[in-house]
Amino acid sequence: MSELTMSLIIAGVAFVVVVYIYSKWQEYRARKSVDRAFSGGHDDVLMSARDDADLIRQEPQFDQDDLSGIGDMDEDATADTSNADQVYNSKPDFDATMYGKELSVDDLIDCVIPLEFEAPIRGEKLLKEISDLKYVGRKPVHFIGLTHDGKRDEIAHGGVYTALFAGVQMVSRSGPLNELEYSEFVSKLREIADRFNAHSDVPDMNRVMSNARELHQFVAEHDAQLSVNVLSNGAPWDITTLLGALEKQGFDVRPDGRLVMPDGDVGNLFTLSTNVSASETVTSKLTLLLDVPCVSPDLEGFGVMAKCARSLASRLGGTVVDDGNNPISDQALAEIADQVRDFCNAMAVAEIPAGSRRAKRLFS
């Protein structure tokens, strides 16, 4: 082996060693930066965000230009109530919230078909017969019953019912109910009606399709998601250390790598993404996302999310930016919070309040 070949081999090995050491040093810096950010001396991210959410409650004049690139919120979805009264043309025969509680069948967002029995039927028998009918296509199906005292309620063991109300959801984020799904729904209901010797009143398909399209228009106009990002000002952050620290701050880590901030009840307030695949070890950008129609305005979801983003930026040495990596001012965040409140008011006018069971079903 010549001296030149040997020299090249030694130089190559040395280069690999240098690259390996540099990579490990970068990983060490990333871990240490996150460790320092979440060590003592800082306020809790979530608690600070919730306690100070009132800082977002400012009333500045709104300038649409400040919102460029913030998220996916449609301009027409902010406070437009022009289509609110067209969501459902006919007055519902019953409301999902009657008798003081929400029911799984809702005349505003479901196509409801009643099945009237010739004789009362026990709940356990009904549940057995309807257990397999949960979806038609991609649309969920729910049932409630009419009790002896004339109240509509969820079907339960031990109950006795004189009628059944079957509802297929007319719209979801995947689109409106279509003719094939409706035909399948009617066909399966007729089979159930035959087994119970029940009488049914099936709505005209054209009218159902028209109602579904109108409701889908409302969903399309109010399907708003808002995001803010935290961009590193220097070295990237170590993923493993970051996830562990955020979990201690109240985030739930999901199998797909997303982190979810619970709303304190049974839902989610907002999510956080590291923007990298599971195989990556570091990240330079975090994205916080609010699903606006699915969060009650009482929770001040955007205000809490914005405060959390600012707290993370302060701790980790980052900057709060929009989707184009342009810095977002506190003033702009406050104005967006106002826009979100207007948006939620428009949803309330349409009797589909943000964060309600109706809204969560429609925007699923």
C-alpha positions in Angstrom: 0.0 0.0 0.0 1.4 3.4 -1.0 2.0 6.2 1.3 -0.6 8.3 -0.6 -3.3 5.6 -0.2 -2.5 5.3 3.5 -2.6 9.1 3.9 -6.0 9.2 2.2 -7.4 6.5 4.5 -6.2 8.2 7.6 -7.6 11.6 6.4 -11.0 9.9 5.6 -11.2 8.3 9.1 -10.3 11.5 10.7 -13.0 13.3 8.8 -15.6 10.8 9.9 -14.5 11.1 13.5 -14.7 14.9 13.4 -18.2 14.7 11.8 -19.4 12.2 14.5 -18.0 14.3 17.3 -19.6 17.5 15.9 -23.0 15.7 15.5 -22.8 14.5 19.2 -21.9 17.9 20.3 -24.9 19.4 18.5 -27.2 16.9 20.1 -25.7 17.7 23.5 -26.3 21.4 22.9 -29.9 20.7 21.8 -30.6 18.7 25.0 -28.9 21.2 27.3 -30.8 24.1 25.7 -34.2 22.4 26.4 -33.0 21.3 29.9 -32.1 24.8 30.8 -35.4 26.1 29.3 -37.6 23.9 31.5 -35.5 23.9 34.7 -36.4 26.0 37.7 -36.9 29.8 37.5 -39.7 29.8 34.9 -43.4 30.0 35.2 -45.4 27.0 34.2 -46.3 27.2 30.5 -49.9 26.1 30.8 -50.8 27.8 34.1 -49.2 31.0 33.0 -51.1 30.9 29.8 -54.4 30.3 31.5 -53.9 32.8 34.3 -52.8 35.5 31.9 -55.3 34.8 29.1 -57.1 38.1 30.0 -54.0 39.9 28.5 -55.4 38.9 25.1 -58.8 40.5 26.0 -58.0 43.8 24.3 -60.3 45.7 22.0 -58.1 47.2 19.3 -59.3 48.2 15.8 -59.0 45.2 13.5 -56.6 45.4 10.5 -57.0 42.4 8.2 -53.4 42.8 6.9 -52.0 41.7 10.2 -53.5 38.3 9.7 -51.6 37.3 6.6 -50.1 33.9 6.9 -51.3 33.2 10.5 -53.3 30.1 9.7 -56.0 28.5 7.5 -58.9 30.7 8.7 -61.1 31.8 5.8 -61.8 35.6 5.7 -65.5 34.8 4.9 -65.8 32.7 8.1 -65.1 35.5 10.6 -68.4 37.1 11.2 -70.6 36.4 8.2 -74.0 35.3 9.3 -75.6 35.7 5.9 -76.0 31.9 5.6 -76.7 31.3 9.2 -80.5 31.3 8.8 -80.2 29.0 5.8 -78.6 26.1 7.7 -81.9 24.3 8.0 -85.0 25.7 6.5 -87.7 23.9 8.5 -88.4 24.2 12.2 -87.1 21.1 13.9 -89.7 18.7 15.3 -87.4 18.4 18.4 -84.1 19.8 19.5 -81.1 17.9 20.7 -81.0 19.9 23.9 -84.7 19.5 24.9 -85.4 18.2 28.4 -82.2 19.8 29.6 -79.6 17.5 28.0 -78.0 17.0 24.6 -79.1 13.8 22.7 -77.2 11.8 20.2 -79.9 12.5 17.5 -80.1 16.1 16.6 -82.7 17.3 14.1 -80.6 20.3 13.1 -77.7 18.3 11.7 -79.2 14.8 11.3 -81.7 13.5 8.8 -84.1 11.9 11.3 -86.5 9.1 10.4 -89.1 7.9 13.1 -90.1 4.3 13.5 -93.4 4.0 15.4 -94.1 0.6 17.1 -97.5 -1.1 17.4 -96.5 -2.1 21.0 -93.8 -0.9 23.4 -90.4 -2.5 23.1 -87.7 -2.9 25.7 -84.4 -1.1 25.4 -82.2 -4.2 25.5 -84.1 -5.6 22.5 -83.8 -2.4 20.6 -80.1 -2.1 21.3 -79.4 -5.6 20.0 -81.2 -4.9 16.7 -79.5 -1.5 16.0 -76.0 -2.3 17.3 -74.6 -3.0 13.8 -75.9 0.2 12.2 -73.3 2.8 13.3 -72.3 4.2 9.9 -73.5 4.4 6.3 -70.5 5.2 4.2 -68.6 7.7 6.2 -71.6 9.2 8.0 -72.4 8.2 11.6 -75.8 6.9 12.6 -77.4 7.4 16.0 -80.6 6.3 17.7 -82.9 7.6 20.5 -86.2 6.4 21.7 -89.6 7.8 22.8 -90.5 6.8 26.3 -93.9 6.0 27.8 -94.2 9.5 29.2 -93.6 11.1 25.8 -89.9 12.1 26.3 -87.2 11.5 23.8 -84.1 9.9 25.5 -81.1 7.7 24.9 -82.0 4.0 24.6 -80.9 2.1 27.7 -81.3 -1.3 29.2 -84.5 -1.5 31.3 -86.2 1.3 29.4 -89.4 0.8 27.4 -90.0 2.8 24.2 -93.0 3.4 21.9 -91.0 4.8 19.0 -87.5 5.0 17.6 -85.8 8.0 16.0 -82.9 7.1 13.7 -80.6 10.0 12.6 -77.9 10.0 10.0 -75.5 12.9 10.1 -75.9 15.1 7.1 -72.5 16.6 7.0 -68.9 16.1 8.2 -65.6 17.5 7.1 -65.4 14.7 4.5 -68.5 16.2 2.8 -72.3 16.1 2.7 -74.5 13.1 2.8 -74.8 11.6 -0.7 -77.5 9.6 -2.4 -75.8 6.3 -2.0 -75.3 6.8 1.8 -78.9 7.9 2.2 -80.2 5.0 0.2 -78.2 2.6 2.4 -79.5 4.3 5.5 -83.2 3.9 4.4 -82.7 0.3 3.3 -81.2 -0.8 6.6 -83.9 1.1 8.6 -86.6 -0.7 6.6 -85.1 -4.0 7.6 -85.2 -2.9 11.3 -88.8 -1.7 10.8 -89.8 -5.0 9.4 -88.4 -6.9 12.3 -90.3 -4.7 14.8 -93.4 -4.4 12.6 -92.9 -0.6 12.8 -94.3 2.2 10.7 -91.8 4.7 9.2 -92.1 8.1 7.4 -89.1 8.4 5.0 -88.3 11.9 3.8 -87.9 12.7 0.1 -84.4 12.2 -1.0 -84.2 15.4 -3.0 -85.2 17.4 0.1 -82.7 15.6 2.2 -79.9 16.2 -0.3 -80.8 19.9 -0.5 -80.7 20.2 3.3 -77.3 18.4 3.4 -75.8 20.7 0.8 -77.0 23.8 2.7 -75.5 22.6 5.9 -72.3 21.7 4.1 -72.0 25.3 2.9 -72.2 26.4 6.5 -69.4 23.9 7.5 -67.2 25.0 4.6 -67.5 28.6 5.6 -66.8 28.0 9.2 -64.1 25.3 9.0 -61.4 27.5 10.5 -58.0 26.4 12.0 -55.5 28.9 13.3 -51.9 28.3 13.9 -48.9 30.1 15.5 -45.3 28.8 15.4 -42.3 29.1 17.6 -39.0 29.3 15.5 -35.6 28.7 17.1 -33.3 31.7 17.1 -30.3 29.5 17.2 -29.5 25.8 17.5 -32.3 23.3 17.1 -34.0 21.7 20.1 -33.6 18.1 21.1 -36.9 16.2 20.5 -36.7 13.7 23.3 -36.0 16.2 26.0 -38.5 18.6 24.5 -41.3 16.1 24.5 -40.6 15.0 28.1 -40.6 18.6 29.3 -43.8 19.5 27.4 -45.6 16.4 28.8 -44.7 17.6 32.3 -46.3 21.0 31.4 -49.6 19.3 30.7 -49.4 18.2 27.0 -50.6 14.7 26.2 -48.3 12.9 23.7 -50.1 11.0 21.0 -48.8 8.0 19.0 -48.5 10.1 15.9 -46.1 12.5 17.6 -48.7 15.3 18.1 -49.0 16.8 21.5 -52.5 17.8 22.7 -53.4 20.3 25.4 -56.5 19.1 27.2 -59.3 21.6 27.9 -59.8 20.5 31.5 -62.9 18.5 30.6 -63.0 15.7 28.0 -61.9 17.7 24.9 -58.8 19.3 23.5 -57.8 23.0 23.6 -55.1 23.0 21.0 -52.4 20.8 19.5 -48.6 21.1 19.1 -46.5 19.6 16.4 -42.7 19.3 16.2 -42.9 19.4 12.3 -40.5 16.5 11.9 -40.8 12.8 11.4 -40.4 10.2 14.2 -36.9 9.4 13.0 -35.6 13.0 13.5 -33.8 13.9 16.7 -34.0 17.7 16.6 -36.4 20.4 15.5 -36.2 24.1 14.9 -39.9 24.9 14.7 -43.0 24.1 16.8 -46.5 24.7 15.5 -49.5 25.2 17.8 -52.9 24.7 16.1 -56.4 25.7 17.3 -59.4 24.0 15.7 -61.7 27.0 16.2 -65.2 25.6 15.8 -64.4 22.7 18.1 -63.4 24.8 21.1 -65.8 26.8 23.3 -65.2 30.5 23.3 -65.5 30.5 27.1 -62.1 28.6 27.2 -60.3 31.5 25.4 -58.6 28.9 23.3 -56.6 31.2 21.0 -55.6 33.5 23.9 -54.3 30.5 25.9 -52.5 29.1 22.8 -50.9 32.5 22.0 -49.7 32.9 25.6 -48.3 29.4 25.6 -46.4 30.1 22.3 -44.9 33.3 23.8 -43.9 31.4 26.9 -42.3 28.7 24.9 -40.4 31.2 22.7 -39.1 32.9 25.9 -38.0 29.7 27.4 -36.4 28.1 24.4 -34.9 31.1 22.8 -37.3 31.4 19.9 -39.6 33.8 18.1 -43.4 33.5 17.6 -43.9 33.6 13.9 -46.6 33.0 11.2 -46.5 30.2 8.6 -44.2 32.3 6.5 -41.7 32.6 9.5 -42.6 36.3 9.9 -42.6 37.5 13.5 -46.1 38.1 15.0 -46.6 41.0 17.4 -48.6 40.8 20.6 -50.9 43.4 19.1 -51.6 41.2 16.1 -52.3 38.2 18.3 -54.8 40.3 20.4 -56.6 41.3 17.2 -56.8 37.7 16.0 -58.3 36.8 19.4 -61.0 39.5 18.7 -61.6 37.9 15.3 -62.0 34.5 16.9 -64.7 35.9 19.3 -66.6 37.4 16.4 -66.4 34.1 14.5 -67.8 32.2 17.6 -70.6 34.7 17.9 -71.6 34.0 14.3 -71.6 30.3 15.0 -73.8 30.9 18.1 -76.3 32.9 15.9 -76.6 29.8 13.7 -77.4 27.7 16.7 -74.2 25.7 16.3 -72.0 27.1 19.1 -68.3 26.6 18.9 -67.3 23.7 21.1 -70.8 22.3 21.4 -71.7 18.7 20.6 -73.2 19.8 17.4 -70.1 21.6 16.3 -67.8 18.8 17.2 -69.9 16.3 15.3 -70.1 18.6 12.2 -66.3 19.4 12.2 -65.2 15.8 12.8 
